[in-house]
Amino acid sequence: MASDSPDLISSSPEPGASSWRRQLAGTLFGQRRAGAARAPGPQRTGRGVWRALLRNPSALAGLVLFTAFIALALGAGHLFPGDPLDMVAAPFEWPGADPQYWLGTDSLGRDVAAGIAHGTRVSLLIGAAAAAIGLVIGTLVGAAGGFFGGVVDNVLVRVTELFQTIPSFLLVIVIVAIGRPGVTVIALAIGIASWPTVARIVRAEFRTLREADFVLAARSQGFSNARIIFGEILPNALPPVIVTASVMVASAILIESSLSFLGMGDPNVVSWGGMIGAGRDSLRTAWYLTAIPGTAIVVAVLSLNLLGDGLNDALNPRLRERT
């Protein structure tokens, strides 16, 4: 993604021209600025990325489904006010038996629909927080190793490999068992276990871009290492990181559901995995108690995977633009 444009070399950048916020917004919603690096082959502007994403039926379906989950999470408190853990009706009411509780009730008489809605909020919150933690750690480690190289890179690569030798789910269980099971601890544990993948991607991008013409021009103008890393290279290394972020959110939702199913989730909130765990004893007589939250997990993860595939097709600079 290197650029041979002389604009950055021949003219002095305006104050704040290297702002990572401006470059990120340009990457997603508009054109890149003149000094941005370009990979060999056709490039997509931000508008082209969104057009390609919306023209992809699978990606569009994933975007619509994920948007629906976000809307459900935001409106859970208005649609189902009160505590979803409260017993509100007779136990084991099947879906459709009572219009007020249209998804039925569980073994304790709790509203299944309210649990699904509030569980959406918990799952998305943990997924987004865990992905953000993993992205921050992985980006910092990968950027430092890929930019500086040498001893710094060797040490960070060994640390990354050490974390990768530990099964991620086992590491999450250990961290949650040591701490107090809760939304914050679970999100932190998943984020700590998921950063090595991001670190390797960012490191590879930085090793490719650190000798690009626009980086050499920035060095010649006396830019600091921090400004080059965060203002010049990182915005141009974002596309694969954005794609990875969608996969990380889906993985975090699955891991949180697995923890809740094993009884290691936050006991003070409703989660999809916890609902499946609570309904497994009644699987033969009330299979809907596991089928409904299980379907929610499948659809949520599927939407994120479809969206990630669409982002990969839209942001991959090696793919030719479709006419």
N, C-alpha and C positions, 0 to 999 in steps of 0.2 A: 504493500500500500504506500509506496514512496512516490513523491511528486517531484517533477523537474521544473515546476513553475518558478520563475525568478522573482515573483512579486514579493515573497517573504524576504528574499535576500536584498533586493534593491531598495526596499522601502522600510522605514522604521514602523514597527507595529504600534498601533494606538494603545493607550493605557487600557488594560483589561481585555485586550484583543485575544489573549490566550486563555481567557476564563474558561474553565472546564464546563461551567454551566451553559455558556453560550455555545460551545462546541457540541455538548451533549444534545442540547435542543436542536441544533442544526442537523445533527445526525438523525434524530428521530422525526423532526417535523419540517425541516427545510434543507437547504443545500449546505454543504460543508464550506468553510471559509477557504480562502485561497491557499493558505499554508498547510491544509490538511493533507496527510499522506494518502496516496492512492496505490492500490495494488494493480498489478498488470491485469488487463482485461477490462470489460465494461463495469461501470460503477452505477449504483443506484443512489439517487438523492433521497431525502427523507420522504418527499411526496411519492416517489417511486416505490419506496418500501411499503408505504401504507396501501398504495394501489395494488401492488403485488400480493400483499397480505389479504386484502379484501376480495381479490379475484380468485384466491385459493379456496375452494369449497370446504376443505377440511379445516384450514386455519380459521375461516369465517365461522364454522360451526363451533370450534373450540372457543373462539372469542365470545360468541353469543352465550354459550353455556357458562363460561367463567364469569361473564358480566352478570348473568342471572344469579350465580352463587354470591357474588359481591353484593348485589341488591338485596338478596335474602338475608345476608349477614347484617347489613346496615339496618334493615327494617325489622329484624327479629323482635326487638323490644316493643315495636308498635303493633306488629301482627299478633304476638303472643306475650302480652304484658304479664308481669309476675315472675315468680321463680319456676323454671321448668322442672325443678326437682320436687315440686309440691304434688301431693296426691289429690287429684281433682275429680276422679270418677271411680267406678268399679273396675277392678283389674281384669285384664284379658278381654277387653272389648275389641272386636275385630274391626278393621277398617271399613267404614261405611255404615256400621251399626248405629252410630250416634252422629248426626250431622255436626254437632259441636266439636267432636273429636274425630275428624274424618280419616285420620290415619290410625285410629284405635288408641288403646292404652296398654301399658306394660304390666308386668306382674305386680307392681305396687300402685297401679292406678294413675300413673303419670302420663301426660299427653305426649304421644310419640311425635306428632307434628311439631309441637313446641321444642322437643328435644332435638329434632332434625334442624330446625331453624337456629336455635342457640348453639348447637354443635357446629354448624357452619361457621359461625363467628369465631369459635375457639380454634377450629381446624385451620381456617385461613389466617388467623392471627399468629398461630404458632408457625405455620408454613412460611409466612412472609418474614417474621422475625428471625427464624432460623436461617432462611436464605440470606437475609441481610447480614447476619453475623458471619456466615460462611463466606459471603462475597467480600466483606471488609477484610477479614483475616487473609483469605486467599489472594486478594488483590494486592495487599501490602507485601506479603511474602513473595509472590510471583514477580511483582514490579521491582522489588529490591534485588532479587536474584538475577532477573533478566537484564536489568539495567547496569548493575555494577559488575557482575560476573566474578571470576576469580574465587577467592576464599569465601567471600560472602555467598556467592551462588552455591558453592560446594556444601557449605554448612546448611543452608536453607533447603537444598535438595535432600540432604540426609535426614533432616527433621521431617520433611514432607513424606519421605519414604517410610520413616518410622511410624508415622500416623497411618499410612496406608497399609502397613502390615497388621494393624489391629482391626478386626471386624468392626465396622461402624456401629452396627446395632448393639454389639456387646459393649462398646465404649459408651454409648448413650445410656445403657442400663446401669453401668458402673457409676457414671456421673449422677444420674437421677437417684440411685440408691444411696450414694454418699450425701447428696443434698436432700432437701425436703421436696417431695414431688409437688410440682406446681407448674403453672403455665410458663413462668419466667425461667425456671430451672430446666424444664423440658426444651424450650426454645434454645437456651444457651447450650445445652448438651448436644442437640442436633446440629447446631451451627458449628460447634467445635469439631464434630465428627465429619463434617461435610466440606471443609475448606480445602483439602489437598487437591481435589479435582480442579477447582478454580485457580489455585496457585500454579498448577502445571500449564493450564491454558494461557494465563496471563504471562507467565515466564516465556513461553514460546513466542507470544506476540511481541514482547519487549525485545527478545533477542533478534527478532526479524526487523524491528523498527528502529532500534537504537543507532544504526548506522545510516538511516535514511537521510536524504538531502535536507529535509526541513528540520531535522534534529541537529545536523551539522551547522545549519544556518543559525539556529537558536543558540548553539554553543558559541559561535563566532560573535554573536551580539551580547555575550556575557550573561545569558540566562542562568539562574541557579539550577542545581540538579533537581530540586523539588519542583521548580516551575516547569522544567522539561518533562519530568515524570508525570505530573498531574495535569499540566496545561497543554502539553504537546503530544506525548505518546499515548497516555491512557485513553483520551477520547477516541483515538483511532484504533484502539484495541478493544473497544466496547462490544462490537457486534457479537463475537462468540461468547462473551460474558453474559450478554442479555439472553441469548438462547439457553445458556447453561442455567441461568437464574430460574427460568420456568420449570426446568426439570428438577431443580433443587426444591422448589416449593412443593411439587408433586411428591417427591421423595420424603420431605418432611411431614406431609400429611399422612403418608403411609406409616412412617415410623411412629408418629404420635398415636395413630390408631392402634398400632401393634402394642405400644406401651399401655394404653388404656385397656385394651383387651386382656392384657396380663395383670391388670389391677395396679399398674404403676403410674396411672394418670392422676391428674388433679381431682381429688374427690369432691371439691366444691363447685365444679362446673360440669356441664354435660358435654360429652364428646361422642363422635360417631363410634369410635372403637369401644368406648365404655358401654354404649348401648348394645353393641354386638355381644360384648362380654356378659352383660346382664341378661341377655335373652338366650344365651346358648343352652341354659338348663331347660328351657321350654321350647327347644327347637322342633320337637315332634308335634307338639300341640299348638304352638303359636309361632310358626316359622316366620311370620311377618316381622317379628321383633328383631330378627337378624337380617332379613332380606332388605328391609327398607333402608336402614343406615348403611348396609353393605352396598346397596345400589348407589347411594349418595357418594360413597367413597370412590366407587368405580367411575361414575360420571365426572366427578371433580378431577380425578387423576387423568382420565381420558381427555378432558377438555384442555388441561395444561399440556399434555403430550402433543395433542393436535396443534395447539398454539405454538409450542416450541418448534415443531416441524415446519410450520408455516414461517416462523421467524427465521429459521435456518435457511429456507429457500429464498426468502426476501433479502436477507442481509449477507448471504454468501457472495463475496465479490468475484468468485470464480465461475459463477453461473451467468450465462448470457441472459440479457433482458428479453422477456417474452413480448412479442408484439401483439 
